[in-house]
Amino acid sequence: NSLVLTSTATRTARIGKQAAANTITGEVTVERYIPAGRKWRLLSVPTNTTQSFRKAWMENATNVSATVPAGYGTQITSHYAAWNSLGFDAYSAGGSSVKVYDPATALYVGIKSPDSLMKTTGGYMTFIRGDRSAGVSGNNVAATILRTKGSIYQATNTVTANRPSAVTIPATKLATVGNPFASAIDLRKITMANTTGTIYVWDANLTQGYGLGAFQTLIKIGGNYVTTPGNVVMNTIQSGQAFFVQATGTQGTVSFDENSKSDETAGTSVFRIPGVDQQLMVDLHLGTDAVLLDGVRAIYGDEYSNNVDYGDAPKLPNTSENVSIKRNNSLLAIERRADITNEDTLFLNLVGVRYATDYQWKISASNLDQTGRIGWLVDKFTNTQTQLDLTGPTDYTFAITTAAGSYAANRFMIVFKQSVVLPVTMTAVAATRNANKTVTLSWKSETEINIAKYTVEQSNDGRTFSAIGIAAPTNNNAGNASYSAIDANASAAINYYRINALSRDGKIQYSAIVKVDALNIPATGSITVYPNPVVDKTLNISFKNKSFGDYNLELISNNGQVVYKGVVTVGSANVMKTIRLNGSVAAGVYRLRAIGKDNAVFTT
């Protein structure tokens, strides 16, 4: 009864695949290392234990002042009014810190008492604040180790009492499934019957320091399970980890044997994979930072249907920002659709956003670049359409304000259409900045026929264009013609231009995009931070009358540590950048350094 399977920040001990005639008797202590950070975790119990939550995860403590080994256990709290008499550590108004998912109601229900038996084939959604010293309030956040003791589950021929039971899932419902082994398992080697094949994993690292974690939706592409958002391979479920599975119209089951075990012990293997289908991945990021918050995926193929069925993955809600595809009355994390023959629309559903916050869509297309196909991201709040790069990534930054339309759930949609090549060729498209700051556009048309009009379009970012002028065709009999136009209101920043040729039957053809550089404005003006001191870990940086271009930002503590890095693009006389600092940034005195073009440094 003295065997301990240790878990640390870098390694976790395990019981490997056991031979058919081998058995392990007695009780084993199995540890699960949890890194620092106040996050939700979806945990399993990898022992056939008789312990209660108090005996195991509370380190047998009867109150928060009880002496326990440092770096072990966690406080378990409750929203019940009688929390104290029930034996919980503290009251938590937001709900219980250990919850069980109820498939019948699709709700999380707090455990009734920490003295109840914790053995389960499912999982517990558990809010980990740190070890036993980390309470409901305060900033004491540290890594901890949770451990249970009991007989380990074994699936050899000679073991009957401790064989892991098959987990049953009610028809059409979602349920949690716990990894029963004191070992990582390979999702490709478990047995699932009457399930959709989609797996949901709670990823506490997904939102980094910005949130409490979010769900990853896993589907099998080729021979591997791949995440949405993120598009990385994730075949491994760790010891002590649980996950969600949905049944089809018949009761589903998930079963494990010794071959389900994986040799992966240091964490989930993560690497990029090539696209295999026509796919569009839409990920939501915090501002222009690298913090991935959520995302969805659309997959197109002849074998799929445009009806919502078990091939599509329903969206499981996160605690903060939520992105889904809305199809009829269903919210989806992954939608499989028939090949695009002419046009198609993906209706994005975005909820849980925060006011006065900048976000960025990162839209990545794979194998969608078909002849004549065009895709747009439609922003109904700004009334703009941004053309997508169907061979790679497209970024689109947007802000949430107090205006209702800015946070409307249906603000965005993605539209695909087939364009038809017009009988005109536009060549020699050029744009030149004039001494009076205006811009002159010129282009030539060859074999011009049946053209209704030319529209000159301008953009500040090369993606979202607006009409600034119209030219009538002058040689509409298959001849050649030259045209010019002036943008009298050209921006002092970078300008992009293109020509839109509209035929008499309503078809559109675009020219190549040309760029005009920004004016060289002397480096004057100011960079200021407000409020000062910063309130609620949110600071605003104001650029007034600064040279246009990119500025690299660094927030530096008194000891020289860089606690934030970012980039802001200045393209007008007044630009404001909002930064929300991670919860781990302590109060104190900091310097902001902005590095502009030519490596000019500004410090405030």
C-alpha positions as CSV (number, residue, x, y, z in Angstrom):
1,N,0.0,0.0,0.0
2,S,3.0,2.3,-0.1
3,L,3.5,2.7,-3.9
4,V,3.2,6.4,-5.0
5,L,3.0,7.5,-8.6
6,T,4.5,10.9,-8.5
7,S,3.5,13.9,-10.7
8,T,5.6,17.0,-11.2
9,A,5.7,20.0,-13.6
10,T,7.7,18.0,-16.1
11,R,6.9,14.3,-15.6
12,T,4.1,12.0,-14.3
13,A,4.7,8.4,-13.3
14,R,2.4,5.8,-14.7
15,I,1.5,2.1,-14.9
16,G,2.3,1.0,-18.4
17,K,0.5,-1.7,-20.4
18,Q,0.3,-4.8,-18.3
19,A,0.8,-8.3,-19.7
20,A,-2.3,-10.5,-19.6
21,A,-1.2,-12.5,-16.6
22,N,0.2,-9.6,-14.5
23,T,-1.6,-8.0,-11.6
24,I,-0.9,-5.2,-9.1
25,T,-2.4,-5.7,-5.6
26,G,-2.8,-3.3,-2.8
27,E,-3.5,0.4,-2.8
28,V,-1.6,2.9,-4.8
29,T,-1.4,6.7,-4.4
30,V,-1.8,8.5,-7.7
31,E,-0.8,12.1,-8.0
32,R,-1.9,14.8,-10.5
33,Y,0.2,18.0,-10.7
34,I,-1.8,21.1,-11.4
35,P,0.2,24.2,-12.5
36,A,-0.4,27.6,-10.8
37,G,-3.4,29.7,-11.9
38,R,-7.0,30.0,-10.8
39,K,-8.6,27.9,-13.5
40,W,-11.3,25.3,-14.0
41,R,-10.1,21.7,-14.6
42,L,-12.0,18.7,-15.8
43,L,-10.6,15.9,-13.6
44,S,-11.1,12.2,-13.4
45,V,-10.3,9.8,-10.4
46,P,-7.7,7.3,-11.6
47,T,-8.2,4.9,-8.6
48,N,-10.9,2.6,-7.5
49,T,-10.9,4.5,-4.2
50,T,-13.0,4.5,-1.1
51,Q,-11.9,8.0,-0.2
52,S,-14.0,11.1,0.1
53,F,-13.2,14.5,-1.4
54,R,-12.1,15.6,2.1
55,K,-9.7,12.6,2.6
56,A,-8.2,13.0,-0.9
57,W,-8.3,16.5,-2.4
58,M,-8.7,18.3,0.9
59,E,-5.8,16.3,2.4
60,N,-8.2,15.2,5.2
61,A,-8.4,18.8,6.6
62,T,-11.4,19.7,8.7
63,N,-11.0,23.5,8.2
64,V,-8.8,25.9,6.2
65,S,-6.4,26.4,9.2
66,A,-5.6,22.7,9.5
67,T,-1.9,21.8,8.9
68,V,-1.3,19.9,5.7
69,P,1.8,19.4,3.5
70,A,2.5,22.5,1.4
71,G,1.9,22.1,-2.3
72,Y,-0.8,19.5,-1.9
73,G,-4.6,19.5,-2.0
74,T,-7.0,22.4,-2.7
75,Q,-9.8,24.2,-0.9
76,I,-13.3,23.0,-1.9
77,T,-16.0,25.7,-1.6
78,S,-19.8,25.8,-2.0
79,H,-22.6,28.3,-2.6
80,Y,-24.9,26.5,-0.2
81,A,-26.1,28.6,2.7
82,A,-25.2,25.8,5.1
83,W,-21.7,25.4,3.6
84,N,-20.0,25.5,7.0
85,S,-22.2,22.7,8.6
86,L,-21.8,20.7,5.4
87,G,-18.0,20.7,5.9
88,F,-16.9,22.9,3.0
89,D,-13.9,25.2,3.3
90,A,-15.7,28.4,2.5
91,Y,-18.6,30.1,0.8
92,S,-18.2,30.9,-2.9
93,A,-21.1,33.1,-4.2
94,G,-20.4,32.1,-7.8
95,G,-21.2,28.4,-7.2
96,S,-19.5,25.2,-6.0
97,S,-15.9,24.7,-6.8
98,V,-16.5,21.0,-7.6
99,K,-19.3,20.2,-10.0
100,V,-20.8,17.2,-11.8
101,Y,-22.3,17.4,-15.2
102,D,-25.9,16.2,-15.4
103,P,-26.7,14.8,-18.9
104,A,-30.5,15.0,-18.4
105,T,-30.5,18.8,-17.7
106,A,-27.2,19.7,-19.4
107,L,-26.3,21.6,-16.2
108,Y,-23.4,21.4,-13.7
109,V,-24.4,20.5,-10.2
110,G,-22.3,21.1,-7.1
111,I,-21.4,18.2,-4.9
112,K,-23.5,17.9,-1.8
113,S,-20.7,17.4,0.7
114,P,-16.9,17.0,0.7
115,D,-17.4,13.9,2.8
116,S,-19.2,12.0,-0.1
117,L,-17.4,9.3,-2.0
118,M,-15.5,10.6,-4.9
119,K,-15.2,7.4,-7.0
120,T,-16.7,8.0,-10.4
121,T,-16.5,6.8,-14.1
122,G,-17.1,10.4,-15.2
123,G,-15.3,13.6,-14.3
124,Y,-15.5,16.6,-12.0
125,M,-15.4,20.2,-13.2
126,T,-13.2,21.6,-10.5
127,F,-12.0,25.2,-9.8
128,I,-8.4,25.0,-8.6
129,R,-7.1,28.1,-6.8
130,G,-3.9,26.5,-5.7
131,D,-2.9,24.3,-2.8
132,R,-4.7,24.4,0.6
133,S,-3.3,27.8,1.4
134,A,-5.1,29.5,-1.6
135,G,-8.5,30.7,-0.5
136,V,-11.5,32.3,-2.2
137,S,-9.9,35.8,-1.8
138,G,-6.3,36.9,-2.0
139,N,-3.6,36.5,-4.6
140,N,-1.9,33.4,-3.2
141,V,-1.8,31.3,-6.3
142,A,0.6,28.3,-6.4
143,A,0.9,25.0,-8.1
144,T,-0.6,22.0,-6.3
145,I,-0.8,18.3,-6.4
146,L,-4.1,16.4,-6.0
147,R,-3.8,12.7,-5.0
148,T,-6.1,9.8,-4.4
149,K,-5.4,6.4,-2.9
150,G,-7.0,3.1,-3.8
151,S,-6.7,0.0,-6.0
152,I,-5.7,0.9,-9.6
153,Y,-7.8,0.0,-12.5
154,Q,-6.5,-2.9,-14.5
155,A,-7.8,-4.5,-17.7
156,T,-5.8,-7.8,-17.8
157,N,-7.2,-11.3,-18.1
158,T,-6.6,-12.1,-14.4
159,V,-8.3,-9.0,-13.0
160,T,-12.0,-8.8,-12.5
161,A,-12.6,-6.6,-9.4
162,N,-10.8,-3.5,-10.7
163,R,-11.6,-3.6,-14.4
164,P,-12.7,-0.2,-15.6
165,S,-16.4,-0.2,-16.3
166,A,-17.7,0.9,-19.7
167,V,-19.1,4.5,-19.4
168,T,-22.7,4.7,-20.6
169,I,-24.0,7.9,-22.3
170,P,-27.8,8.5,-22.6
171,A,-29.1,8.7,-26.2
172,T,-28.5,12.1,-27.9
173,K,-26.9,13.4,-24.6
174,L,-23.4,14.6,-23.6
175,A,-21.7,13.0,-20.7
176,T,-18.3,13.2,-19.0
177,V,-15.9,10.3,-19.4
178,G,-13.0,9.9,-17.0
179,N,-9.6,8.4,-17.9
180,P,-9.7,5.5,-15.4
181,F,-6.0,4.5,-15.7
182,A,-2.9,5.8,-13.8
183,S,-1.5,6.4,-17.2
184,A,-2.2,8.7,-20.2
185,I,-4.5,7.1,-22.8
186,D,-4.6,7.3,-26.6
187,L,-8.0,8.5,-27.9
188,R,-7.4,6.5,-31.1
189,K,-7.3,3.3,-29.0
190,I,-10.4,3.6,-26.9
191,T,-13.6,1.9,-28.0
192,M,-16.6,4.1,-28.6
193,A,-20.0,2.8,-29.7
194,N,-23.1,4.8,-30.8
195,T,-21.3,8.1,-30.3
196,T,-20.8,11.1,-32.7
197,G,-17.0,10.6,-32.6
198,T,-16.5,14.2,-31.4
199,I,-14.6,14.7,-28.1
200,Y,-14.6,17.8,-26.0
201,V,-11.6,18.6,-23.8
202,W,-11.5,21.5,-21.3
203,D,-8.2,23.4,-21.9
204,A,-7.2,25.5,-18.9
205,N,-4.3,27.0,-21.0
206,L,-6.4,28.1,-23.9
207,T,-7.1,31.7,-22.7
208,Q,-3.7,32.0,-20.9
209,G,-3.9,34.6,-18.1
210,Y,-7.0,36.3,-19.6
211,G,-9.7,33.7,-18.6
212,L,-10.4,30.5,-16.8
213,G,-10.0,28.2,-19.8
214,A,-12.2,27.0,-22.6
215,F,-13.4,23.9,-24.5
216,Q,-11.4,22.4,-27.3
217,T,-13.5,20.4,-29.8
218,L,-11.6,17.3,-31.2
219,I,-12.5,15.6,-34.4
220,K,-10.6,12.9,-36.2
221,I,-8.9,14.1,-39.4
222,G,-6.9,11.4,-41.2
223,G,-5.4,9.3,-38.4
224,N,-5.3,11.9,-35.6
225,Y,-7.6,14.0,-33.4
226,V,-7.3,17.7,-34.2
227,T,-8.4,20.6,-32.0
228,T,-10.8,23.5,-32.8
229,P,-9.7,26.2,-32.1
230,G,-5.9,25.9,-32.7
231,N,-5.7,23.2,-35.3
232,V,-3.2,21.0,-33.5
233,V,-3.0,17.3,-33.0
234,M,-4.3,16.1,-29.6
235,N,-4.5,12.3,-29.3
236,T,-3.6,12.0,-25.6
237,I,-5.7,12.3,-22.5
238,Q,-3.6,12.6,-19.4
239,S,-3.9,10.6,-16.1
240,G,-6.5,12.4,-14.0
241,Q,-8.2,14.0,-16.9
242,A,-11.8,13.7,-18.1
243,F,-13.5,14.6,-21.3
244,F,-17.0,14.9,-22.9
245,V,-18.6,12.5,-25.5
246,Q,-22.0,12.7,-27.1
247,A,-24.2,9.7,-27.9
248,T,-26.2,9.4,-31.1
249,G,-29.9,8.3,-31.1
250,T,-29.0,5.1,-29.2
251,Q,-27.3,4.8,-25.8
252,G,-23.5,5.2,-26.3
253,T,-20.6,3.5,-24.5
254,V,-16.9,4.3,-24.1
255,S,-14.7,1.4,-23.1
256,F,-11.0,1.0,-22.1
257,D,-8.5,-1.8,-22.1
258,E,-4.7,-2.0,-21.6
259,N,-4.1,-1.2,-25.2
260,S,-5.8,2.2,-24.6
261,K,-2.8,3.3,-22.6
262,S,-0.3,5.8,-24.2
263,D,3.4,6.2,-23.8
264,E,2.9,10.0,-23.8
265,T,3.8,11.3,-20.3
266,A,5.2,14.8,-20.6
267,G,2.0,16.4,-22.0
268,T,0.0,16.5,-25.1
269,S,1.9,16.2,-28.4
270,V,1.3,19.4,-30.3
271,F,2.3,20.1,-33.9
272,R,0.8,21.6,-37.0
273,I,-0.8,19.4,-39.6
274,P,-1.6,19.9,-43.2
275,G,-5.2,20.5,-44.4
276,V,-6.8,17.4,-45.9
277,D,-10.3,18.8,-46.7
278,Q,-11.6,22.2,-47.8
279,Q,-11.7,23.9,-44.4
280,L,-12.1,27.3,-42.9
281,M,-10.9,27.9,-39.3
282,V,-12.1,31.0,-37.5
283,D,-10.3,31.8,-34.3
284,L,-11.0,34.7,-31.9
285,H,-7.9,36.4,-30.3
286,L,-7.6,39.1,-27.7
287,G,-6.7,42.2,-29.6
288,T,-3.7,41.7,-31.7
289,D,-2.0,39.6,-29.0
290,A,-1.4,35.9,-29.3
291,V,-4.1,35.0,-26.7
292,L,-6.4,32.5,-28.4
293,L,-9.9,32.7,-26.8
294,D,-12.1,30.4,-28.9
295,G,-12.9,29.4,-32.4
296,V,-14.9,27.3,-34.9
297,R,-14.2,25.2,-38.0
298,A,-16.2,24.5,-41.2
299,I,-15.3,21.5,-43.3
300,Y,-16.6,21.1,-46.9
301,G,-16.9,17.8,-48.8
302,D,-19.2,15.7,-51.1
303,E,-19.8,13.2,-48.3
304,Y,-21.3,15.8,-46.0
305,S,-24.8,17.2,-45.7
306,N,-26.0,20.8,-45.2
307,N,-28.4,19.6,-42.6
308,V,-27.4,19.6,-38.9
309,D,-26.6,16.0,-38.0
310,Y,-24.3,13.9,-35.9
311,G,-21.4,14.8,-38.2
312,D,-21.6,18.3,-36.8
313,A,-20.2,19.1,-33.3
314,P,-22.4,21.1,-31.0
315,K,-20.9,24.0,-29.1
316,L,-20.1,23.6,-25.4
317,P,-20.3,27.0,-23.6
318,N,-17.2,28.5,-22.1
319,T,-17.2,30.8,-19.1
320,S,-16.2,33.9,-21.1
321,E,-16.1,34.6,-24.9
322,N,-18.0,32.0,-27.0
323,V,-17.8,31.6,-30.8
324,S,-20.1,29.3,-32.7
325,I,-21.7,28.8,-36.1
326,K,-25.4,29.2,-35.9
327,R,-27.4,27.0,-38.2
328,N,-31.2,27.2,-37.7
329,N,-31.5,26.8,-34.0
330,S,-28.3,24.9,-33.4
331,L,-25.0,26.4,-32.2
332,L,-22.0,24.4,-33.6
333,A,-18.3,24.3,-32.9
334,I,-17.6,22.3,-36.0
335,E,-19.9,22.2,-39.1
336,R,-19.5,19.7,-41.9
337,R,-21.2,21.0,-45.1
338,A,-21.6,19.9,-48.7
339,D,-19.1,21.2,-51.3
340,I,-19.7,24.8,-52.2
341,T,-21.2,24.7,-55.7
342,N,-22.2,28.4,-56.1
343,E,-22.5,30.2,-52.8
344,D,-22.6,29.4,-49.0
345,T,-22.9,31.4,-45.8
346,L,-21.5,30.7,-42.3
347,F,-23.4,32.7,-39.6
348,L,-21.0,33.4,-36.8
349,N,-22.4,33.7,-33.3
350,L,-20.3,35.7,-30.8
351,V,-21.3,36.2,-27.2
352,G,-19.6,36.9,-23.9
353,V,-17.5,39.7,-25.2
354,R,-16.3,42.5,-23.0
355,Y,-16.9,46.3,-23.4
356,A,-14.0,48.6,-24.4
357,T,-12.0,45.6,-25.7
358,D,-10.3,45.0,-29.0
359,Y,-10.5,41.5,-30.6
360,Q,-9.1,40.0,-33.7
361,W,-10.5,37.3,-36.0
362,K,-7.8,35.1,-37.5
363,I,-9.4,33.3,-40.4
364,S,-7.4,30.5,-42.0
365,A,-8.5,28.8,-45.3
366,S,-7.3,25.4,-46.5
367,N,-7.9,24.1,-50.0
368,L,-10.7,26.6,-50.6
369,D,-9.1,28.4,-53.4
370,Q,-11.2,27.2,-56.3
371,T,-11.5,28.9,-59.7
372,G,-13.8,31.9,-59.5
373,R,-14.6,31.6,-55.8
374,I,-14.5,34.6,-53.6
375,G,-15.1,34.8,-49.8
376,W,-15.9,37.8,-47.6
377,L,-16.1,38.5,-43.8
378,V,-19.2,40.7,-43.4
379,D,-19.3,43.1,-40.5
380,K,-22.9,44.3,-40.1
381,F,-22.0,46.8,-37.4
382,T,-19.4,48.7,-39.6
383,N,-21.3,47.8,-42.8
384,T,-18.1,46.5,-44.4
385,Q,-17.0,43.5,-46.3
386,T,-13.4,42.1,-46.0
387,Q,-12.2,39.8,-48.8
388,L,-10.7,36.6,-47.5
389,D,-7.4,35.1,-48.6
390,L,-8.6,31.6,-49.6
391,T,-5.0,30.3,-49.8
392,G,-4.0,31.3,-46.2
393,P,-4.7,33.6,-43.2
394,T,-6.8,36.8,-43.0
395,D,-6.8,39.0,-39.9
396,Y,-9.6,41.3,-39.0
397,T,-9.4,43.6,-35.9
398,F,-12.6,45.0,-34.3
399,A,-13.7,46.7,-31.2
400,I,-16.6,46.2,-28.7
401,T,-18.1,49.5,-27.6
402,T,-21.3,50.5,-25.8
403,A,-23.2,50.6,-29.1
404,A,-25.6,47.7,-29.2
405,G,-24.6,46.7,-32.8
406,S,-21.0,46.3,-31.8
407,Y,-21.8,43.4,-29.4
408,A,-24.7,41.9,-31.3
409,A,-24.3,38.1,-31.4
410,N,-25.0,38.0,-35.2
411,R,-22.6,40.9,-36.1
412,F,-20.4,38.7,-38.4
413,M,-21.0,36.2,-41.2
414,I,-18.8,34.7,-43.9
415,V,-20.1,34.5,-47.4
416,F,-18.7,32.5,-50.4
417,K,-19.7,33.2,-54.0
418,Q,-18.6,32.3,-57.4
419,S,-17.4,35.2,-59.6
420,V,-17.5,35.1,-63.4
421,V,-14.6,36.5,-65.4
422,L,-15.7,39.5,-67.5
423,P,-14.6,40.2,-71.0
424,V,-12.2,43.0,-70.0
425,T,-8.5,43.0,-68.9
426,M,-7.4,45.8,-66.6
427,T,-3.6,46.5,-66.8
428,A,-1.1,49.1,-65.7
429,V,-3.0,50.0,-62.6
430,A,-1.0,52.7,-60.8
431,A,-1.4,55.2,-57.9
432,T,0.9,58.2,-57.3
433,R,1.0,60.6,-54.3
434,N,0.9,64.3,-55.5
435,A,2.6,67.3,-54.0
436,N,-0.7,68.6,-52.6
437,K,-1.2,65.2,-50.8
438,T,-3.9,64.0,-53.2
439,V,-3.5,60.6,-55.1
440,T,-3.8,60.1,-58.8
441,L,-5.1,56.7,-60.1
442,S,-4.6,55.4,-63.6
443,W,-5.4,52.2,-65.4
444,K,-5.9,50.7,-68.8
445,S,-8.6,48.4,-70.1
446,E,-8.1,45.9,-73.0
447,T,-10.9,44.3,-75.0
448,E,-13.5,46.4,-73.2
449,I,-17.1,45.3,-73.9
450,N,-20.4,45.4,-72.1
451,I,-19.0,47.4,-69.2
452,A,-21.6,49.5,-67.2
453,K,-19.1,51.4,-65.1
454,Y,-15.8,51.4,-63.3
455,T,-15.7,52.2,-59.6
456,V,-12.5,53.4,-57.9
457,E,-12.2,51.9,-54.4
458,Q,-10.0,52.9,-51.5
459,S,-8.9,51.1,-48.4
460,N,-6.8,51.9,-45.3
461,D,-5.9,48.2,-44.6
462,G,-5.9,46.5,-48.1
463,R,-9.0,44.4,-47.2
464,T,-12.0,46.7,-46.6
465,F,-12.7,48.9,-49.6
466,S,-15.1,51.9,-50.1
467,A,-16.1,53.6,-53.4
468,I,-14.6,57.0,-53.9
469,G,-15.3,57.6,-57.6
470,I,-16.9,56.4,-60.8
471,A,-15.7,56.3,-64.4
472,A,-17.9,55.6,-67.5
473,P,-16.5,53.2,-70.2
474,T,-15.1,55.1,-73.3
475,N,-14.4,52.3,-75.8
476,N,-17.1,49.6,-75.1
477,N,-16.7,47.8,-78.4
478,A,-13.9,45.4,-77.6
479,G,-11.4,48.2,-77.8
480,N,-8.7,49.5,-75.5
481,A,-9.0,52.6,-73.2
482,S,-7.1,54.5,-70.6
483,Y,-8.6,56.1,-67.5
484,S,-7.5,58.3,-64.5
485,A,-9.1,59.5,-61.3
486,I,-8.0,61.7,-58.3
487,D,-8.5,60.9,-54.6
488,A,-8.8,64.4,-53.3
489,N,-9.3,63.2,-49.7
490,A,-6.5,60.6,-49.6
491,S,-5.4,59.6,-46.1
492,A,-2.1,60.8,-44.8
493,A,-1.5,57.2,-43.8
494,I,-1.0,54.2,-46.2
495,N,-3.7,54.0,-48.9
496,Y,-4.7,51.0,-51.0
497,Y,-6.7,51.2,-54.3
498,R,-8.4,48.9,-56.7
499,I,-10.8,49.2,-59.7
500,N,-14.2,47.5,-59.7
501,A,-15.5,46.8,-63.2
502,L,-19.3,46.2,-63.4
503,S,-20.7,44.5,-66.5
504,R,-24.2,45.3,-67.8
505,D,-25.4,41.9,-66.6
506,G,-24.3,42.6,-63.0
507,K,-21.1,40.7,-62.8
508,I,-18.0,42.2,-61.1
509,Q,-14.3,42.0,-61.8
510,Y,-11.6,43.5,-59.6
511,S,-8.2,44.8,-60.7
512,A,-5.0,44.2,-58.8
513,I,-4.5,46.2,-55.6
514,V,-2.0,49.0,-55.6
515,K,-0.5,50.7,-52.5
516,V,0.5,54.4,-51.8
517,D,2.9,54.9,-48.9
518,A,2.1,57.2,-46.0
519,L,3.2,60.8,-45.8
520,N,6.4,61.4,-43.9
521,I,5.1,63.5,-41.0
522,P,7.7,64.8,-38.5
523,A,7.9,63.0,-35.2
524,T,6.1,65.4,-32.9
525,G,3.2,65.0,-30.5
526,S,2.9,62.8,-27.4
527,I,2.4,59.3,-26.0
528,T,0.5,59.3,-22.8
529,V,-0.9,56.6,-20.5
530,Y,-4.3,57.0,-18.7
531,P,-5.6,56.5,-16.1
532,N,-2.4,56.9,-14.1
533,P,-2.2,55.0,-11.8
534,V,-3.8,52.2,-13.7
535,V,-7.3,51.0,-12.6
536,D,-8.5,47.3,-12.8
537,K,-5.3,46.3,-14.6
538,T,-6.5,48.2,-17.7
539,L,-4.5,51.0,-19.3
540,N,-5.1,53.2,-22.3
541,I,-2.2,54.5,-24.4
542,S,-2.8,57.6,-26.4
543,F,-0.7,58.5,-29.5
544,K,-1.3,62.1,-30.6
545,N,0.4,63.6,-33.7
546,K,3.0,60.8,-33.8
547,S,4.7,59.6,-37.0
548,F,2.6,56.9,-38.7
549,G,3.8,53.3,-38.6
550,D,4.1,50.4,-36.2
551,Y,5.2,50.9,-32.6
552,N,6.5,48.0,-30.5
553,L,5.3,48.4,-26.9
554,E,7.0,47.1,-23.7
555,L,5.7,47.5,-20.2
556,I,8.7,47.2,-17.8
557,S,8.8,46.7,-14.1
558,N,11.3,48.4,-11.7
559,N,13.5,45.3,-11.8
560,G,13.7,45.4,-15.6
561,Q,11.3,42.6,-16.2
562,V,9.1,43.0,-19.3
563,V,5.5,42.1,-18.3
564,Y,3.8,43.0,-21.6
565,K,4.7,43.2,-25.2
566,G,2.5,44.3,-28.1
567,V,2.3,46.2,-31.3
568,V,0.1,49.2,-32.2
569,T,-0.2,50.7,-35.7
570,V,-0.5,54.5,-35.8
571,G,-2.3,55.7,-39.0
572,S,-4.0,58.8,-37.8
573,A,-3.4,61.9,-35.7
574,N,-5.1,60.3,-32.6
575,V,-4.8,56.6,-31.8
576,M,-5.7,54.9,-28.6
577,K,-4.5,51.4,-27.6
578,T,-6.2,49.5,-24.7
579,I,-4.2,46.9,-22.8
580,R,-5.7,44.5,-20.2
581,L,-2.9,43.1,-18.1
582,N,-2.8,39.5,-16.9
583,G,-4.0,38.8,-13.4
584,S,-0.5,37.8,-12.4
585,V,0.9,41.3,-12.9
586,A,1.5,42.7,-9.4
587,A,0.8,46.3,-8.4
588,G,3.8,48.6,-8.6
589,V,5.6,51.2,-10.7
590,Y,6.2,50.4,-14.4
591,R,7.7,52.2,-17.4
592,L,6.1,52.0,-20.9
593,R,8.5,52.0,-23.8
594,A,7.3,52.5,-27.4
595,I,9.8,51.8,-30.1
596,G,8.9,53.4,-33.5
597,K,10.3,53.2,-36.9
598,D,14.0,53.9,-37.3
599,N,14.3,52.4,-33.7
600,A,13.2,55.7,-32.1
601,V,12.4,55.0,-28.4
602,F,9.8,56.9,-26.4
603,T,9.5,56.2,-22.7
604,T,6.7,57.3,-20.3
